[in-house]
Amino acid sequence: MASIFNVSSRSLRRHLALWTGYRSTHVRPEWCSGLSPRFLSTRTVDEEESFGTYSVILPEEPFVWGVSHIAPRSVPSGIPRPPYARPPDDEKPKPYEGDGRIQLRSEKEIKLRASAKLAREVREFAGTLVRVPGVMTNSIDATIHDFIIARGAYPSPLLYSGFPRSCCTSINNVVSHGIPDDRPLEDGDIINIDITVYLNGYHGDTSQTFLVGNVDQQGRDLVEMTNAALEVGINACGPGRPFKAIGQAIHEFIHDTSYSVCTAFAGHGIGRAFHRPPWIYHSLNEEPGVMLPGHCFTIEPCVVQGSNPRIWIFPDGWTASTEASIQDRDAQAEHMILITETGVDVVTR
């Protein structure tokens, strides 16, 4: 689950106004009969040829602000919760301290790896749930929730800063932090499922973008490019390497293509804390510091079709969509990286 940066507080209302104006002048009334606005595409013919054919995800009307209307799923009392999900009167530890490095060859490393291994298992299980169109992301979330708690772990997104579900499901033009709902997956969708688990006091975080049914070639190419960008970022890691080298490597890989990297989201340190330094940017940056043995962090590039990687946020306060014509698709892939004395271990591989 990515950390978010650089989002204008005015972008939401501006884009809602743009959508309302577009619909009133460009969308035929008969197109809207019986359809939620989230199914209506705003692509031009040229864009359709360039970026493919797919359903655009938009906020449903009437707009509902925030997520207080969404009831979180229950977690058995015997499963340990991260500090942010504990009752208000529980003593809360500091969010994070120190440099976040894990002591290698220790009980802490064993626990970290166990959490990462479970996250990988949940990610792979999630991929089996989306192969056939028609399933609702809300149902996917419920199944993933049950899978996690059955293994004695807590689904980390649940109640994190108020997030109401147990995973993130981001479809087509949704970049990140999509909230599972009752929209059935359609043939041709691409969906990122972002998984984080909290097990034995440590978080494990990973995601992948999956293909639903018959995805067009442009969508397949986007997912392939995203996974390649992730591998390029991983290859830039190692003890003594600067953190900024990750963004430099991904930039050099992407910048001469027909894709761009979203700069609103970053990877992050992870372990006992869900999000903490070091911050891992996927574009050119001057983030200080070097990777040292014991550093554990995520790399999770969001790759967007076209040259505009900016985003806007839905009324729910979480769902981030691409900005360009409110329609370019995005894909994301994520792994957890542990720096060792001799190299790199991708612990969610």
Residue pairs with C-beta under 8 A, 6 or more apart in sequence:
1 156
1 157
1 160
1 168
1 177
1 194
1 196
1 205
1 207
1 274
1 275
2 176
2 177
2 194
2 265
2 266
2 267
2 268
2 298
2 300
2 302
2 332
2 334
3 265
3 266
3 267
3 268
3 275
3 279
4 176
4 177
4 264
4 265
4 266
4 320
5 263
5 264
5 265
5 266
6 263
6 264
7 264
7 311
7 312
7 313
7 320
11 311
11 312
11 313
11 323
12 312
12 313
12 314
12 315
14 312
15 312
15 321
15 323
15 326
16 59
16 63
16 315
18 326
19 37
19 42
19 58
19 326
22 42
23 32
23 37
23 40
26 42
27 40
31 40
32 40
36 60
36 61
36 183
37 58
37 59
37 60
37 61
38 55
38 56
38 57
38 58
38 59
38 60
38 183
39 55
39 56
40 56
40 58
41 54
41 55
41 56
41 327
42 56
42 325
42 326
42 327
43 51
43 56
43 325
43 327
44 325
47 325
47 327
50 218
50 258
50 305
50 306
51 218
51 305
51 306
51 327
51 328
51 329
52 216
52 217
52 218
52 219
52 329
53 188
53 216
54 172
54 188
54 189
54 190
54 216
54 219
54 329
55 172
55 186
55 188
55 189
56 172
56 173
56 326
56 327
57 171
57 172
57 173
57 174
57 178
57 183
57 319
57 321
58 321
58 326
59 314
59 315
59 316
59 319
63 315
64 315
64 316
65 315
65 316
65 317
66 315
66 316
66 317
67 162
67 163
67 164
67 179
67 316
67 317
67 318
70 164
70 165
70 179
71 164
72 158
72 159
72 164
72 165
73 141
73 142
73 145
73 158
73 165
73 166
75 81
75 85
75 149
75 154
75 155
75 158
76 149
79 149
79 152
79 153
79 154
80 154
80 198
80 200
80 201
81 154
81 198
82 154
82 156
82 160
82 198
82 203
82 274
83 90
83 92
83 93
84 159
84 160
84 161
84 274
85 154
85 158
85 159
85 160
86 92
95 273
95 276
96 269
96 272
96 273
96 276
96 277
99 277
99 292
99 295
100 269
100 271
100 273
100 276
100 277
100 278
100 295
100 296
101 292
101 293
101 294
101 295
101 296
102 108
102 109
102 112
102 271
102 294
102 295
102 296
102 338
103 109
103 294
104 293
104 294
104 340
104 341
108 202
108 271
109 338
111 199
111 200
111 201
111 202
112 202
112 204
112 271
112 296
112 338
112 347
113 338
113 347
114 199
114 200
114 202
114 204
115 153
115 197
115 198
115 199
115 200
115 202
115 203
115 204
116 204
116 206
116 336
116 347
116 348
117 204
117 347
117 348
118 148
118 151
118 153
118 197
118 199
118 204
119 195
119 196
119 197
119 204
119 205
119 206
119 336
119 348
120 204
120 206
120 348
120 349
122 144
122 147
122 148
122 195
122 197
123 193
123 195
123 206
123 207
123 208
123 348
125 144
125 147
126 140
126 144
126 167
126 193
126 195
126 208
126 210
127 193
127 208
127 210
129 135
129 140
129 143
129 144
130 140
130 185
130 191
130 193
130 210
130 212
131 210
131 212
131 213
132 213
133 184
133 185
133 186
133 187
133 189
133 212
133 213
134 184
134 185
135 184
135 185
136 180
136 181
136 182
136 183
136 184
136 185
137 169
137 171
137 178
137 180
137 181
137 182
137 183
137 185
137 191
138 180
138 181
138 182
140 167
140 169
140 180
140 193
141 165
141 166
141 167
141 169
141 180
144 155
144 166
144 167
144 193
144 195
145 155
145 158
145 166
145 167
148 154
148 155
148 166
148 197
149 155
151 199
152 199
153 197
153 198
153 199
154 197
154 198
154 199
155 166
155 167
155 196
155 197
155 198
156 196
156 197
156 198
156 203
156 205
156 274
157 163
157 165
157 166
157 167
157 168
157 194
157 196
158 164
158 165
158 166
160 274
163 177
163 179
163 318
164 179
165 179
165 180
167 180
167 193
167 194
167 195
167 196
168 176
168 177
168 178
168 179
168 180
168 192
168 193
168 194
168 207
169 178
169 179
169 180
169 191
169 192
169 193
169 194
170 176
170 177
170 178
170 191
170 192
170 194
170 319
170 320
170 330
170 332
171 178
171 183
171 185
171 189
171 190
171 191
171 192
172 189
172 190
172 191
172 329
172 330
173 321
173 322
173 326
173 327
173 328
173 329
173 330
174 192
174 319
174 320
174 321
174 330
175 262
175 264
175 265
175 302
175 304
175 311
175 320
175 321
175 322
175 330
175 332
176 192
176 194
176 262
176 265
176 302
176 320
176 330
176 332
177 194
177 318
177 319
177 320
178 192
178 318
178 319
179 316
179 318
179 319
185 191
185 212
186 212
186 213
187 212
187 213
187 214
188 212
188 213
188 214
188 215
188 216
188 219
189 212
189 213
189 215
190 209
190 210
190 211
190 212
190 215
190 219
190 222
190 223
190 329
190 331
191 209
191 210
191 212
192 207
192 208
192 209
192 210
192 330
192 331
192 332
192 333
193 207
193 208
193 210
194 205
194 206
194 207
194 332
194 334
195 205
195 206
195 207
196 203
196 204
196 205
196 206
196 274
197 203
197 204
198 274
201 272
202 271
202 272
203 270
203 271
203 272
203 273
203 274
204 270
204 336
204 347
204 348
205 270
205 274
205 298
205 334
205 336
205 348
206 298
206 334
206 335
206 336
206 348
207 300
207 332
207 333
207 334
208 333
208 334
209 223
209 226
209 331
209 332
209 333
211 219
211 220
211 223
215 223
218 305
218 329
219 329
222 259
222 303
222 305
222 329
222 330
222 331
223 331
225 254
225 257
225 259
225 303
225 331
226 301
226 302
226 303
226 331
226 332
226 333
227 333
228 253
229 250
229 253
229 254
229 261
229 282
229 301
229 303
229 333
230 299
230 300
230 301
230 333
230 334
230 335
232 249
232 250
232 253
233 246
233 247
233 249
233 250
233 280
233 282
233 299
233 301
234 299
234 335
234 337
234 344
234 346
235 249
236 245
236 246
236 248
236 249
236 250
237 245
237 246
237 291
237 299
237 337
237 339
237 344
238 291
238 339
238 343
238 344
239 291
239 292
239 293
239 339
239 340
239 341
239 342
239 343
240 290
240 291
240 292
241 290
241 291
242 289
242 290
242 291
243 278
243 279
243 280
243 287
243 288
243 289
243 290
243 291
244 281
244 285
244 286
244 287
244 288
246 267
246 280
246 281
246 282
246 299
247 280
247 281
247 282
247 283
247 284
247 285
247 287
248 284
250 261
250 282
250 283
250 301
251 261
251 283
251 284
254 260
254 261
254 303
258 305
258 306
258 307
259 303
259 304
259 305
259 306
260 303
260 304
260 306
260 307
260 308
260 309
261 282
261 283
261 301
261 302
261 303
261 304
261 309
262 282
262 301
262 302
262 303
262 304
262 309
262 310
262 311
262 330
263 281
263 282
263 283
263 309
264 302
264 309
264 310
264 311
264 320
265 282
265 300
265 302
265 320
266 279
266 280
266 281
266 282
267 279
267 280
267 281
267 282
267 297
267 298
267 299
267 300
267 334
268 275
268 276
268 277
268 278
268 279
268 280
268 297
268 298
269 275
269 276
269 277
269 278
269 279
269 295
269 296
269 297
270 276
270 296
270 297
270 298
270 336
271 296
278 287
278 289
278 295
278 297
279 287
280 287
280 297
280 298
280 299
280 300
281 287
282 299
282 300
282 301
282 302
291 339
292 339
293 339
293 340
293 341
294 338
294 339
295 338
295 339
296 336
296 337
296 338
296 339
296 347
297 336
297 337
298 334
298 335
298 336
298 337
299 334
299 335
299 337
300 332
300 333
300 334
300 335
301 332
301 333
302 309
302 330
302 331
302 332
303 330
303 331
303 332
304 322
304 324
304 328
304 329
304 330
305 322
305 328
305 329
305 330
306 324
306 328
307 324
308 322
308 323
308 324
308 328
309 322
310 322
310 323
310 324
311 320
311 321
311 322
311 323
312 320
312 321
312 323
312 326
313 319
313 320
313 321
314 320
314 321
322 328
322 329
322 330
334 348
335 346
335 347
335 348
335 349
336 346
336 347
336 348
337 344
337 345
337 346
337 347
338 344
338 345
338 346
338 347
